[in-house]
Amino acid sequence: MFPSLVEGWGLVVLEAIASGLPAIASDRAPFTEFLSPDLALLVNPNDPGAIAQAMKAILSSDISHALIQNSQSAVAQYTWESSARMHIKHYQTLLDSYA
């Protein structure tokens, strides 16, 4: 459960997913940039009722198992190797712009 109002990046959500947990997160960036409703329950962080409803819903084994299984694709995109490759690509773009 991560109903953040302002976040630079949702690393804690990716860590939870990588640990095999179903996720509930805010329905705003940055979470919506790498999660969809089939990967996590996305809720309005200003709506306690929506948060409570998502917490109840995730208790359903069908919902939690589907979220856990579906969300593994998001984790696969953010390995240390792929992160390093993205950084190298951006650094190379910066270097090329000064050449």
C-alpha positions in Angstrom: 0.0 0.0 0.0 1.6 3.2 -1.1 -0.9 6.1 -1.4 1.7 8.8 -2.0 0.6 12.3 -3.0 3.9 13.3 -4.4 6.7 11.0 -5.4 9.9 11.2 -7.4 9.9 7.5 -8.3 8.1 4.5 -7.0 11.0 2.3 -6.1 9.3 1.0 -2.9 6.4 -0.3 -5.1 8.8 -2.1 -7.4 10.5 -3.6 -4.4 7.2 -4.9 -3.1 6.3 -6.4 -6.5 9.8 -8.0 -6.8 9.2 -9.6 -3.4 6.0 -11.2 -4.7 3.5 -8.9 -3.1 0.4 -7.4 -4.7 0.6 -3.6 -4.9 -1.8 -0.8 -4.2 -0.5 2.6 -5.3 -1.7 6.1 -6.1 -3.4 6.6 -9.5 -0.9 9.3 -10.4 2.6 9.7 -11.8 5.1 8.2 -11.4 3.1 5.0 -10.6 1.0 5.3 -13.7 4.1 5.6 -15.8 5.1 2.0 -15.1 1.9 0.4 -13.6 -1.5 -0.3 -15.2 -4.6 -1.5 -13.4 -3.8 -5.1 -14.3 -0.4 -4.8 -12.5 -1.5 -2.9 -9.3 -4.6 -1.5 -7.8 -4.4 2.2 -8.5 -6.4 4.4 -6.2 -7.1 8.1 -5.6 -4.7 8.9 -2.6 -7.2 11.6 -1.4 -10.1 9.1 -1.1 -9.9 7.0 2.1 -12.9 5.0 0.9 -11.1 4.0 -2.3 -8.0 3.1 -0.4 -10.1 1.0 2.0 -11.9 -0.7 -0.9 -8.6 -1.6 -2.6 -7.3 -3.0 0.7 -10.4 -5.2 1.0 -10.2 -6.2 -2.7 -6.6 -7.3 -2.4 -7.6 -9.8 0.2 -9.2 -11.8 -2.5 -6.8 -14.5 -3.5 -8.0 -14.3 -7.2 -7.2 -10.6 -7.3 -3.9 -10.8 -5.4 -2.6 -13.8 -7.4 -3.5 -12.1 -10.7 -1.7 -8.8 -9.6 1.4 -10.8 -8.5 1.6 -12.7 -11.7 0.9 -9.8 -14.0 3.2 -7.3 -12.3 6.3 -9.4 -12.8 6.6 -7.9 -16.2 7.1 -4.5 -14.7 9.9 -5.7 -12.5 11.7 -7.3 -15.4 12.0 -3.9 -17.1 13.8 -2.4 -14.2 16.8 -4.7 -13.5 20.1 -3.2 -12.5 21.4 -4.2 -16.0 18.6 -2.4 -17.9 19.0 0.6 -15.6 22.7 0.8 -16.4 22.0 0.5 -20.1 19.5 3.3 -19.9 22.0 5.5 -18.1 24.7 4.8 -20.6 22.3 5.6 -23.5 21.4 8.9 -21.9 25.1 9.8 -21.1 26.0 8.9 -24.7 23.3 11.2 -26.0 24.6 14.0 -23.8 28.2 13.4 -25.0 27.1 13.3 -28.6 25.4 16.7 -28.2 28.6 18.3 -27.2 30.7 16.8 -30.0 
